[in-house]
Amino acid sequence: MLDSAGNQLRVLHVDDDPRLCELVELYLERDRSGLDCRVTTETSAGAALETIQTDGATFDCLISDYRMPRMNGIELLERVRDTHPELPVLLFSGEETDEIAAKIIDAGLTDYLRKGNGAKQYAMLVRRVRHAVRSDGQFDAGSETALDGVGVVGTDGYYQDADENYAECYGYDPEEIPGKHWADLHPEEEVEHIRTHVWPVVRDGGNWRGHSEGLRADGTTFTESKQVTALEDGRLLIAVSELDESRE
């Protein structure tokens, strides 16, 4: 896989574990499934920030650990977003997803993959990098709406959890969301749109961000700003807020 100019993909990877850096570089650069890339590694977030902001430096994707000395992965992402708002950024971390879900959404992370033992997890990382670089719909640069409600949808399509802000958008109490199907919170015509335009983007571990129509408990609809992220276990992490259309 090459970039839009036909060149090798350039990936910057940062992790304070040098051994892991070597493994990631090995798997990405020697991948035989079509991901043709060159990996630059740094062992601190500060060094990675300097590298990415060096004049003439260009990267197609950033992979970062979360827990690092002096600057964690989310803090690094926030600094990177100041100068590279559309650069795909993947968090490759040992943290439990649910523990940092709100931080992931607020920072505008492209994708998250939890570290694991064995070749399977590195093969998954290769697929996530490929998808992040080529996927459309993952950034909504025209929207400044904060995504302040978070819900989790299981592999069966039914909600497992939702925070108070997420439930409030749809006119429910938080305890009423688990057990509902995701389609219950969208009008019929929007359900079809999500199935044909959103799920294909996130099905293989991608990320989609844009606008859709939500359905409240009282039957009224509203325009929602939404980000859908596929987790490594097949569940979906969904962040949403009601879009103030008067600002459009």
C-alpha positions as CSV (number, residue, x, y, z in Angstrom):
1,M,0.0,0.0,0.0
2,L,1.4,3.4,-1.1
3,D,0.4,6.9,-0.3
4,S,-1.5,9.1,-2.8
5,A,1.7,10.0,-4.5
6,G,2.8,6.4,-4.9
7,N,5.4,6.5,-2.2
8,Q,6.0,4.3,0.7
9,L,3.8,5.0,3.7
10,R,5.7,6.8,6.5
11,V,4.8,5.7,10.0
12,L,6.0,7.2,13.3
13,H,5.8,4.9,16.3
14,V,6.5,6.0,19.9
15,D,6.7,3.8,22.9
16,D,9.1,3.9,25.9
17,D,9.7,0.1,25.5
18,P,12.6,-0.2,23.0
19,R,11.9,-4.0,22.5
20,L,8.3,-3.3,21.6
21,C,9.4,-0.6,19.1
22,E,11.6,-3.2,17.4
23,L,8.7,-5.6,17.2
24,V,6.3,-3.0,15.7
25,E,8.9,-1.9,13.2
26,L,9.6,-5.6,12.2
27,Y,5.9,-6.4,11.7
28,L,5.0,-3.3,9.8
29,E,8.1,-3.1,7.5
30,R,8.1,-6.8,6.7
31,D,4.4,-7.2,6.2
32,R,3.5,-9.2,3.1
33,S,-0.1,-8.3,2.8
34,G,0.5,-5.1,0.8
35,L,1.4,-2.5,3.5
36,D,4.6,-1.0,2.1
37,C,5.9,1.3,4.8
38,R,8.9,2.8,6.5
39,V,8.8,3.1,10.3
40,T,10.5,5.8,12.4
41,T,10.7,5.0,16.1
42,E,11.0,7.2,19.2
43,T,11.1,6.1,22.8
44,S,9.6,9.3,24.3
45,A,6.6,11.4,23.5
46,G,8.7,14.5,23.6
47,A,11.1,13.1,21.0
48,A,8.2,12.0,18.8
49,L,6.7,15.5,19.0
50,E,10.0,17.1,17.9
51,T,10.3,14.6,15.0
52,I,6.8,15.2,13.7
53,Q,7.2,19.0,13.9
54,T,10.6,19.0,12.2
55,D,10.6,21.1,9.0
56,G,10.1,18.8,6.0
57,A,9.0,15.8,8.1
58,T,5.9,14.1,6.7
59,F,4.1,11.1,8.1
60,D,1.0,9.2,7.1
61,C,0.2,7.7,10.5
62,L,1.3,8.0,14.1
63,I,1.2,5.0,16.5
64,S,1.6,5.8,20.2
65,D,1.6,4.1,23.6
66,Y,-0.6,5.7,26.3
67,R,1.4,5.4,29.5
68,M,4.8,7.1,29.0
69,P,6.9,9.3,31.3
70,R,6.3,13.1,31.3
71,M,3.7,13.0,28.5
72,N,1.1,10.3,27.9
73,G,-0.3,9.3,24.5
74,I,-3.4,11.4,24.8
75,E,-1.4,14.5,25.7
76,L,0.9,13.8,22.7
77,L,-2.2,13.5,20.5
78,E,-3.5,16.8,21.7
79,R,-0.2,18.5,20.9
80,V,-0.1,16.8,17.5
81,R,-3.6,17.9,16.6
82,D,-2.5,21.5,17.0
83,T,-0.3,21.2,13.9
84,H,-1.6,18.1,12.1
85,P,-5.4,18.0,12.6
86,E,-6.0,15.2,10.0
87,L,-3.1,12.9,10.7
88,P,-4.3,9.4,11.6
89,V,-3.3,8.6,15.2
90,L,-3.6,5.1,16.6
91,L,-3.2,4.4,20.3
92,F,-1.5,1.0,20.8
93,S,-1.7,0.5,24.5
94,G,-2.1,-1.9,27.4
95,E,-4.8,0.3,29.0
96,E,-8.4,-0.9,29.4
97,T,-10.4,0.9,26.8
98,D,-13.3,1.7,29.1
99,E,-10.9,3.5,31.5
100,I,-9.8,6.0,28.9
101,A,-12.8,6.1,26.6
102,A,-13.7,9.7,27.3
103,K,-10.1,10.9,26.8
104,I,-10.0,9.0,23.5
105,I,-13.1,10.7,22.2
106,D,-12.2,14.2,23.5
107,A,-8.7,14.1,21.9
108,G,-10.0,13.0,18.5
109,L,-8.2,9.7,18.3
110,T,-8.4,7.8,15.0
111,D,-8.3,4.3,16.4
112,Y,-7.3,2.2,19.5
113,L,-5.8,-1.2,19.7
114,R,-4.9,-2.9,23.0
115,K,-1.5,-4.6,23.2
116,G,-1.4,-8.3,23.5
117,N,1.0,-11.3,23.2
118,G,1.7,-13.1,20.0
119,A,1.7,-12.3,16.3
120,K,-2.1,-12.0,16.1
121,Q,-2.1,-8.6,17.7
122,Y,0.7,-7.3,15.5
123,A,-1.2,-8.5,12.4
124,M,-4.2,-6.6,13.7
125,L,-2.0,-3.5,14.1
126,V,-1.0,-3.8,10.4
127,R,-4.7,-3.9,9.4
128,R,-5.5,-0.9,11.6
129,V,-2.7,1.1,10.1
130,R,-3.9,0.2,6.6
131,H,-7.5,1.2,7.4
132,A,-6.6,4.4,9.1
133,V,-4.6,5.6,6.2
134,R,-7.1,4.8,3.5
135,S,-10.4,5.2,5.3
136,D,-12.7,8.1,4.5
137,G,-15.2,9.5,6.9
138,Q,-12.9,9.4,9.9
139,F,-12.5,13.1,10.3
140,D,-15.2,15.8,10.3
141,A,-13.0,18.9,10.0
142,G,-16.0,21.2,9.4
143,S,-17.6,20.4,12.8
144,E,-16.5,22.0,16.0
145,T,-19.1,20.2,18.1
146,A,-17.8,18.5,21.2
147,L,-18.6,14.8,21.5
148,D,-19.6,14.6,25.1
149,G,-21.7,11.4,25.5
150,V,-20.3,7.9,25.2
151,G,-22.0,4.6,24.6
152,V,-20.8,1.0,24.0
153,V,-22.5,-1.3,21.6
154,G,-21.9,-5.1,21.8
155,T,-21.1,-7.4,18.9
156,D,-24.8,-8.3,18.8
157,G,-25.8,-4.7,18.0
158,Y,-27.3,-4.0,21.5
159,Y,-26.0,-1.4,23.9
160,Q,-24.0,-2.6,26.9
161,D,-23.5,0.8,28.5
162,A,-24.0,4.5,28.1
163,D,-23.2,7.5,30.2
164,E,-25.7,10.2,31.3
165,N,-24.9,12.6,28.5
166,Y,-25.3,9.9,25.8
167,A,-28.7,8.9,27.2
168,E,-29.9,12.5,27.6
169,C,-29.3,13.1,23.9
170,Y,-32.0,10.5,23.1
171,G,-34.3,11.4,25.9
172,Y,-33.6,8.4,28.2
173,D,-32.2,7.7,31.6
174,P,-28.8,6.0,31.5
175,E,-30.2,2.7,32.8
176,E,-32.7,2.6,30.0
177,I,-30.1,2.4,27.2
178,P,-28.4,-1.0,27.9
179,G,-30.4,-3.7,26.1
180,K,-31.7,-1.4,23.3
181,H,-30.5,-2.1,19.8
182,W,-28.6,0.7,18.1
183,A,-31.3,0.9,15.4
184,D,-33.8,1.9,18.2
185,L,-32.1,5.3,18.5
186,H,-32.4,6.2,14.8
187,P,-35.3,6.8,12.4
188,E,-35.8,4.1,9.8
189,E,-34.2,5.9,6.9
190,E,-31.1,6.7,9.0
191,V,-30.8,3.0,10.0
192,E,-30.3,2.1,6.3
193,H,-27.7,4.9,5.9
194,I,-25.7,3.7,8.8
195,R,-25.8,0.1,7.6
196,T,-24.5,1.1,4.1
197,H,-22.2,4.0,4.9
198,V,-21.0,3.8,8.4
199,W,-20.6,0.1,9.3
200,P,-18.5,-0.7,6.2
201,V,-16.0,1.9,7.4
202,V,-15.8,0.5,11.0
203,R,-16.4,-3.2,10.3
204,D,-12.7,-4.0,10.0
205,G,-11.5,-1.9,12.9
206,G,-11.9,1.6,11.5
207,N,-13.3,4.9,12.7
208,W,-16.1,7.1,11.3
209,R,-17.0,10.6,12.2
210,G,-19.7,12.7,10.8
211,H,-23.4,13.7,11.1
212,S,-26.5,11.5,11.3
213,E,-30.1,11.6,12.6
214,G,-31.0,10.5,16.1
215,L,-34.4,9.4,17.4
216,R,-35.5,10.5,20.8
217,A,-37.7,8.5,23.2
218,D,-40.6,10.9,22.4
219,G,-40.4,10.2,18.7
220,T,-38.8,13.5,17.7
221,T,-35.5,13.5,15.7
222,F,-32.3,15.6,15.9
223,T,-29.1,16.0,14.0
224,E,-26.2,14.4,15.9
225,S,-22.5,14.8,15.6
226,K,-21.1,11.3,16.0
227,Q,-17.9,9.3,16.1
228,V,-18.0,5.5,15.9
229,T,-14.8,3.5,16.7
230,A,-14.4,-0.3,16.4
231,L,-12.7,-1.8,19.4
232,E,-10.4,-4.8,19.2
233,D,-13.0,-7.1,20.6
234,G,-15.6,-6.2,18.0
235,R,-17.6,-3.8,20.2
236,L,-18.3,-0.3,19.1
237,L,-17.4,2.8,21.1
238,I,-19.9,5.6,20.1
239,A,-19.6,9.2,21.1
240,V,-22.4,11.7,20.3
241,S,-23.8,15.1,20.9
242,E,-26.7,17.1,19.6
243,L,-25.6,19.4,16.8
244,D,-26.6,23.0,17.1
245,E,-27.8,23.5,13.5
246,S,-28.0,27.3,14.0
247,R,-24.2,27.3,13.7
248,E,-24.1,25.6,10.4
